[in-house]
Amino acid sequence: MKTESALLPGISGLRKARKLSQNELVRTERLIADKDLPLALLPMVEDVDLISWAASRREFIQSLLLRHGGLLFRNFRISSASEFQQFVTAVAGEPLAYKEQTSPRSRVQGNIYTSTEYPPEHIIFLHNENSYSSTWPLKIMFFCMTAPQEGGETPIADVRRVYARIPEKVRDRFARDGWMLVRNFGTGYGLPWQTAFQTEDKDEVVRHCLASGILTEWLSEDRLRIRQRRPAIRKHPVTGEAVWFNHATFFHVSTLAPEIRAGLQAELAEEDLPYNTYYGDGSPIEPEVLDLLREAYQHETIKFPWQEHDLLLLDNMLAAHGRSAFRGPRKIVVGMTEPYSGDQDS
């Protein structure tokens, strides 16, 4: 067990904090005995002001995050979306707006959103937030306002380890060709383009796509098809480590639940599916390759039950996340920070 000091404990906890040495206010421990991800941080003083502590210990938090990929803050007195937004800002600056949307979400306040409004009976496969975009957040944070009665975990996986599990031959193909996402809007399935791009202006959509390296094809007045080709493997901007950073598995039609996949394929031609993925040159990804990719994620997946007021901070380029199916009320909100562009790699 390790401990770390708080330079700015909360006023209500100041008297208690002074009874302890500075390195006894917050302790760290493995949440799961044989796993480095996530590292848990817990208060040693009942009223430690987590927001002030985080603002004063940014470098310490960053060093832990780069090593572990994810940090779970548990048993701290954060209870509202407003306080969560203050925590996000204290750790990594102002939260970002959600652009190029692929999942139904609602704004809670400012740029804090519901994590997803996807039906609770379905799982959400692991992914790195916005890896399909030209710009993505380096940090993503989740806050549990209402813990689910059953299920509803946010599975996570270290994508350095996922990368290491993928056979070299498969990695080499993706390193050479990258991957391509094809999206269709206006088919009656998935989000409408107005929601995805947060505008009613078709010209604005075209301008955004042109600036983001996305090919657009208007098939009719309200039917839009887009194609975006991205690298499948990135280097972390701080550590330089190779990471498996893409949605190639997530958005492939074969990853959908069988009943959903069958329904879509009965109604739509492959080129009209709401989402599908290919190698970057447009050729199909072999079924056996997709099985290997799903297995690599599965081997590295870690799950833990949410507790109310839990805060999960992930390095979005080191850790993928998803969602388990659940029953009963569940409210997890999310904030994203530190926009990073693939252009910055060069």
LUMDRENBA-715110 format. One record per residue (C-alpha): residue number from 1; residue in one letter; x, y, z. Coordinates in nm, 3 decimals, decimal comma. Layout:
BEGIN
<NUM a <X Y Z>>
...
***
This chain:
BEGIN
<1 m <0,000 0,000 0,000>>
<2 k <0,121 0,348 -0,091>>
<3 t <0,006 0,687 0,033>>
<4 e <0,024 1,036 -0,110>>
<5 s <-0,020 1,379 0,046>>
<6 a <-0,282 1,642 -0,029>>
<7 l <-0,144 1,993 -0,046>>
<8 l <-0,490 2,150 -0,031>>
<9 p <-0,719 1,942 0,193>>
<10 g <-1,077 2,059 0,230>>
<11 i <-1,147 2,318 0,495>>
<12 s <-1,376 2,084 0,686>>
<13 g <-1,104 1,819 0,690>>
<14 l <-0,815 2,053 0,768>>
<15 r <-0,806 1,987 1,140>>
<16 k <-0,814 1,611 1,089>>
<17 a <-0,558 1,634 0,810>>
<18 r <-0,310 1,814 1,034>>
<19 k <-0,311 1,518 1,271>>
<20 l <-0,164 1,310 0,992>>
<21 s <0,160 1,348 0,807>>
<22 q <0,115 1,488 0,456>>
<23 n <0,171 1,150 0,293>>
<24 e <-0,116 0,986 0,479>>
<25 l <-0,416 1,164 0,329>>
<26 v <-0,470 0,942 0,023>>
<27 r <-0,365 0,583 -0,018>>
<28 t <-0,334 0,371 -0,330>>
<29 e <-0,393 0,001 -0,365>>
<30 r <-0,472 -0,255 -0,631>>
<31 l <-0,846 -0,289 -0,674>>
<32 i <-0,796 -0,646 -0,801>>
<33 a <-0,511 -0,837 -0,639>>
<34 d <-0,330 -0,954 -0,952>>
<35 k <-0,419 -0,659 -1,182>>
<36 d <-0,251 -0,323 -1,230>>
<37 l <-0,566 -0,177 -1,388>>
<38 p <-0,735 0,011 -1,233>>
<39 l <-0,532 0,145 -0,943>>
<40 a <-0,761 0,249 -0,655>>
<41 l <-0,716 0,577 -0,467>>
<42 l <-0,892 0,607 -0,132>>
<43 p <-0,907 0,880 0,134>>
<44 m <-0,734 0,841 0,469>>
<45 v <-0,929 1,137 0,607>>
<46 e <-1,308 1,149 0,597>>
<47 d <-1,344 1,499 0,454>>
<48 v <-1,054 1,525 0,211>>
<49 d <-1,149 1,774 -0,061>>
<50 l <-1,083 1,562 -0,371>>
<51 i <-1,124 1,852 -0,614>>
<52 s <-0,860 2,067 -0,441>>
<53 w <-0,636 1,766 -0,391>>
<54 a <-0,657 1,673 -0,759>>
<55 a <-0,579 2,030 -0,868>>
<56 s <-0,264 2,029 -0,655>>
<57 r <-0,150 1,679 -0,753>>
<58 r <-0,192 1,678 -1,131>>
<59 e <0,161 1,553 -1,200>>
<60 f <0,126 1,274 -0,945>>
<61 i <-0,209 1,165 -1,093>>
<62 q <-0,062 1,175 -1,445>>
<63 s <0,235 0,959 -1,344>>
<64 l <0,003 0,695 -1,195>>
<65 l <-0,225 0,711 -1,498>>
<66 l <0,059 0,654 -1,746>>
<67 r <0,173 0,350 -1,550>>
<68 h <-0,166 0,188 -1,484>>
<69 g <-0,390 0,324 -1,761>>
<70 g <-0,680 0,386 -1,523>>
<71 l <-0,745 0,517 -1,171>>
<72 l <-1,053 0,456 -0,954>>
<73 f <-1,127 0,722 -0,692>>
<74 r <-1,351 0,562 -0,428>>
<75 n <-1,513 0,681 -0,105>>
<76 f <-1,459 1,050 -0,172>>
<77 r <-1,735 1,305 -0,113>>
<78 i <-1,830 1,384 -0,472>>
<79 s <-2,205 1,360 -0,515>>
<80 s <-2,328 1,574 -0,806>>
<81 a <-2,265 1,629 -1,175>>
<82 s <-2,149 1,981 -1,090>>
<83 e <-1,883 1,851 -0,851>>
<84 f <-1,780 1,592 -1,108>>
<85 q <-1,734 1,867 -1,366>>
<86 q <-1,514 2,054 -1,117>>
<87 f <-1,308 1,737 -1,068>>
<88 v <-1,267 1,689 -1,444>>
<89 t <-1,147 2,047 -1,478>>
<90 a <-0,913 2,016 -1,180>>
<91 v <-0,747 1,705 -1,324>>
<92 a <-0,721 1,796 -1,692>>
<93 g <-0,893 2,119 -1,790>>
<94 e <-1,234 2,203 -1,933>>
<95 p <-1,441 1,906 -2,058>>
<96 l <-1,496 1,873 -2,432>>
<97 a <-1,813 1,874 -2,639>>
<98 y <-1,915 1,536 -2,783>>
<99 k <-1,862 1,552 -3,161>>
<100 e <-1,918 1,295 -3,439>>
<101 q <-2,163 1,113 -3,214>>
<102 t <-2,218 0,741 -3,252>>
<103 s <-2,406 0,664 -2,930>>
<104 p <-2,723 0,829 -2,795>>
<105 r <-2,629 1,063 -2,511>>
<106 s <-2,784 1,356 -2,329>>
<107 r <-2,607 1,664 -2,196>>
<108 v <-2,631 1,673 -1,816>>
<109 q <-2,469 2,012 -1,772>>
<110 g <-2,194 2,197 -1,954>>
<111 n <-2,000 1,927 -2,141>>
<112 i <-2,087 1,651 -1,897>>
<113 y <-2,302 1,385 -2,065>>
<114 t <-2,479 1,061 -1,985>>
<115 s <-2,232 0,786 -2,070>>
<116 t <-2,480 0,625 -2,310>>
<117 e <-2,852 0,567 -2,350>>
<118 y <-2,810 0,240 -2,538>>
<119 p <-3,075 -0,012 -2,422>>
<120 p <-2,974 -0,177 -2,091>>
<121 e <-3,018 -0,535 -2,212>>
<122 h <-2,732 -0,499 -2,462>>
<123 i <-2,359 -0,493 -2,399>>
<124 i <-2,134 -0,228 -2,549>>
<125 f <-1,810 -0,372 -2,681>>
<126 l <-1,476 -0,228 -2,566>>
<127 h <-1,342 0,075 -2,752>>
<128 n <-1,125 0,384 -2,714>>
<129 e <-1,337 0,698 -2,727>>
<130 n <-1,346 0,866 -3,069>>
<131 s <-1,062 0,659 -3,217>>
<132 y <-1,247 0,693 -3,550>>
<133 s <-1,208 1,073 -3,543>>
<134 s <-0,917 1,291 -3,648>>
<135 t <-0,916 1,434 -3,293>>
<136 w <-0,990 1,245 -2,973>>
<137 p <-0,970 1,302 -2,595>>
<138 l <-0,659 1,185 -2,414>>
<139 k <-0,854 1,148 -2,091>>
<140 i <-1,206 1,023 -2,025>>
<141 m <-1,369 1,018 -1,683>>
<142 f <-1,680 0,842 -1,553>>
<143 f <-1,880 0,923 -1,240>>
<144 c <-2,133 0,685 -1,083>>
<145 m <-2,439 0,879 -0,965>>
<146 t <-2,665 0,573 -0,940>>
<147 a <-2,511 0,226 -0,915>>
<148 p <-2,701 -0,046 -1,103>>
<149 q <-2,874 -0,320 -0,907>>
<150 e <-2,734 -0,591 -1,133>>
<151 g <-2,459 -0,579 -1,394>>
<152 g <-2,387 -0,247 -1,561>>
<153 e <-2,012 -0,258 -1,508>>
<154 t <-1,781 -0,052 -1,726>>
<155 p <-1,535 -0,319 -1,848>>
<156 i <-1,186 -0,188 -1,921>>
<157 a <-0,877 -0,327 -2,092>>
<158 d <-0,517 -0,213 -2,132>>
<159 v <-0,475 -0,173 -2,509>>
<160 r <-0,098 -0,209 -2,479>>
<161 r <-0,168 -0,565 -2,370>>
<162 v <-0,438 -0,610 -2,635>>
<163 y <-0,183 -0,506 -2,898>>
<164 a <0,070 -0,757 -2,763>>
<165 r <-0,186 -1,040 -2,787>>
<166 i <-0,266 -0,981 -3,154>>
<167 p <-0,059 -1,204 -3,386>>
<168 e <0,220 -1,016 -3,563>>
<169 k <0,087 -1,103 -3,907>>
<170 v <-0,248 -0,942 -3,824>>
<171 r <-0,082 -0,637 -3,672>>
<172 d <0,135 -0,595 -3,980>>
<173 r <-0,167 -0,590 -4,212>>
<174 f <-0,340 -0,324 -4,004>>
<175 a <-0,016 -0,128 -3,966>>
<176 r <0,015 -0,118 -4,345>>
<177 d <-0,346 -0,051 -4,444>>
<178 g <-0,512 0,094 -4,135>>
<179 w <-0,888 0,051 -4,105>>
<180 m <-1,196 0,215 -4,256>>
<181 l <-1,530 0,301 -4,098>>
<182 v <-1,833 0,331 -4,326>>
<183 r <-2,143 0,497 -4,178>>
<184 n <-2,488 0,546 -4,331>>
<185 f <-2,741 0,803 -4,213>>
<186 g <-3,107 0,829 -4,306>>
<187 t <-3,184 0,456 -4,335>>
<188 g <-3,405 0,452 -4,025>>
<189 y <-3,133 0,286 -3,819>>
<190 g <-2,872 0,454 -3,602>>
<191 l <-2,843 0,824 -3,532>>
<192 p <-2,958 1,082 -3,787>>
<193 w <-2,677 1,293 -3,932>>
<194 q <-2,820 1,601 -3,760>>
<195 t <-2,758 1,438 -3,421>>
<196 a <-2,422 1,289 -3,510>>
<197 f <-2,281 1,620 -3,630>>
<198 q <-2,486 1,847 -3,401>>
<199 t <-2,610 2,066 -3,687>>
<200 e <-2,899 2,100 -3,934>>
<201 d <-2,667 2,252 -4,198>>
<202 k <-2,553 2,008 -4,466>>
<203 d <-2,279 2,244 -4,580>>
<204 e <-2,141 2,252 -4,227>>
<205 v <-2,131 1,871 -4,224>>
<206 v <-1,937 1,871 -4,550>>
<207 r <-1,692 2,132 -4,421>>
<208 h <-1,636 1,935 -4,100>>
<209 c <-1,581 1,611 -4,288>>
<210 l <-1,342 1,771 -4,537>>
<211 a <-1,135 1,915 -4,251>>
<212 s <-1,138 1,577 -4,071>>
<213 g <-1,038 1,356 -4,362>>
<214 i <-1,387 1,206 -4,404>>
<215 l <-1,532 1,133 -4,748>>
<216 t <-1,899 1,230 -4,788>>
<217 e <-2,156 1,099 -5,034>>
<218 w <-2,511 1,237 -5,031>>
<219 l <-2,725 0,956 -5,171>>
<220 s <-3,050 1,154 -5,145>>
<221 e <-3,184 1,461 -4,965>>
<222 d <-3,147 1,296 -4,624>>
<223 r <-2,928 0,992 -4,701>>
<224 l <-2,561 1,041 -4,623>>
<225 r <-2,276 0,790 -4,644>>
<226 i <-1,935 0,871 -4,500>>
<227 r <-1,604 0,688 -4,510>>
<228 q <-1,311 0,756 -4,283>>
<229 r <-0,976 0,581 -4,298>>
<230 r <-0,759 0,584 -3,986>>
<231 p <-0,446 0,414 -3,853>>
<232 a <-0,523 0,106 -3,642>>
<233 i <-0,208 0,137 -3,432>>
<234 r <-0,096 0,456 -3,263>>
<235 k <0,195 0,559 -3,043>>
<236 h <0,109 0,712 -2,708>>
<237 p <0,215 1,079 -2,722>>
<238 v <0,388 1,067 -2,382>>
<239 t <0,519 0,712 -2,338>>
<240 g <0,578 0,630 -2,707>>
<241 e <0,424 0,284 -2,654>>
<242 a <0,238 0,112 -2,936>>
<243 v <-0,134 0,085 -2,863>>
<244 w <-0,423 -0,088 -3,039>>
<245 f <-0,635 0,222 -3,095>>
<246 n <-0,932 0,178 -3,328>>
<247 h <-1,299 0,085 -3,359>>
<248 a <-1,239 -0,183 -3,624>>
<249 t <-1,379 -0,459 -3,403>>
<250 f <-1,640 -0,247 -3,228>>
<251 f <-1,820 -0,128 -3,542>>
<252 h <-1,792 -0,446 -3,746>>
<253 v <-2,133 -0,596 -3,814>>
<254 s <-2,015 -0,936 -3,681>>
<255 t <-1,963 -0,788 -3,333>>
<256 l <-2,332 -0,704 -3,299>>
<257 a <-2,561 -0,931 -3,101>>
<258 p <-2,684 -1,207 -3,337>>
<259 e <-3,048 -1,096 -3,331>>
<260 i <-2,959 -0,734 -3,410>>
<261 r <-2,718 -0,837 -3,684>>
<262 a <-2,975 -1,068 -3,844>>
<263 g <-3,240 -0,796 -3,837>>
<264 l <-3,016 -0,537 -4,001>>
<265 q <-2,888 -0,776 -4,267>>
<266 a <-3,243 -0,879 -4,353>>
<267 e <-3,342 -0,516 -4,413>>
<268 l <-3,027 -0,357 -4,556>>
<269 a <-2,757 -0,432 -4,810>>
<270 e <-2,406 -0,443 -4,664>>
<271 e <-2,314 -0,104 -4,811>>
<272 d <-2,619 0,051 -4,638>>
<273 l <-2,554 -0,078 -4,285>>
<274 p <-2,549 0,197 -4,020>>
<275 y <-2,189 0,101 -3,936>>
<276 n <-1,937 -0,142 -4,074>>
<277 t <-1,559 -0,165 -4,089>>
<278 y <-1,298 -0,277 -4,340>>
<279 y <-0,926 -0,270 -4,389>>
<280 g <-0,817 0,078 -4,484>>
<281 d <-0,805 -0,014 -4,853>>
<282 g <-1,174 -0,109 -4,840>>
<283 s <-1,126 -0,487 -4,848>>
<284 p <-1,321 -0,702 -4,600>>
<285 i <-1,168 -0,805 -4,267>>
<286 e <-1,162 -1,185 -4,250>>
<287 p <-1,396 -1,350 -3,994>>
<288 e <-1,105 -1,535 -3,834>>
<289 v <-0,917 -1,207 -3,786>>
<290 l <-1,218 -1,051 -3,617>>
<291 d <-1,243 -1,354 -3,388>>
<292 l <-0,876 -1,308 -3,292>>
<293 l <-0,933 -0,941 -3,219>>
<294 r <-1,237 -1,007 -3,002>>
<295 e <-1,044 -1,276 -2,814>>
<296 a <-0,755 -1,036 -2,749>>
<297 y <-0,993 -0,784 -2,590>>
<298 q <-1,170 -1,057 -2,395>>
<299 h <-0,846 -1,190 -2,245>>
<300 e <-0,755 -0,843 -2,118>>
<301 t <-1,099 -0,734 -1,997>>
<302 i <-1,134 -0,634 -1,631>>
<303 k <-1,469 -0,574 -1,462>>
<304 f <-1,564 -0,443 -1,119>>
<305 p <-1,902 -0,342 -0,973>>
<306 w <-1,977 0,028 -0,953>>
<307 q <-2,030 0,190 -0,614>>
<308 e <-2,213 0,521 -0,588>>
<309 h <-1,978 0,821 -0,608>>
<310 d <-1,702 0,617 -0,777>>
<311 l <-1,488 0,818 -1,019>>
<312 l <-1,301 0,634 -1,293>>
<313 l <-1,026 0,819 -1,479>>
<314 l <-0,887 0,652 -1,792>>
<315 d <-0,605 0,742 -2,025>>
<316 n <-0,810 0,705 -2,343>>
<317 m <-0,508 0,587 -2,544>>
<318 l <-0,403 0,325 -2,289>>
<319 a <-0,737 0,182 -2,177>>
<320 a <-1,047 0,080 -2,371>>
<321 h <-1,388 0,076 -2,204>>
<322 g <-1,732 -0,073 -2,267>>
<323 r <-2,055 -0,147 -2,081>>
<324 s <-2,215 -0,463 -1,946>>
<325 a <-2,588 -0,525 -1,969>>
<326 f <-2,778 -0,432 -1,654>>
<327 r <-3,108 -0,428 -1,468>>
<328 g <-3,255 -0,149 -1,260>>
<329 p <-3,167 0,222 -1,258>>
<330 r <-2,814 0,317 -1,362>>
<331 k <-2,671 0,666 -1,406>>
<332 i <-2,310 0,707 -1,512>>
<333 v <-2,201 1,045 -1,647>>
<334 v <-1,890 1,115 -1,850>>
<335 g <-1,648 1,398 -1,918>>
<336 m <-1,369 1,405 -2,179>>
<337 t <-1,063 1,631 -2,182>>
<338 e <-0,736 1,711 -2,358>>
<339 p <-0,811 1,697 -2,733>>
<340 y <-0,534 1,533 -2,934>>
<341 s <-0,497 1,507 -3,309>>
<342 g <-0,335 1,233 -3,507>>
<343 d <-0,160 1,512 -3,700>>
<344 q <0,042 1,579 -3,385>>
<345 d <0,212 1,240 -3,426>>
<346 s <0,421 1,370 -3,714>>
***
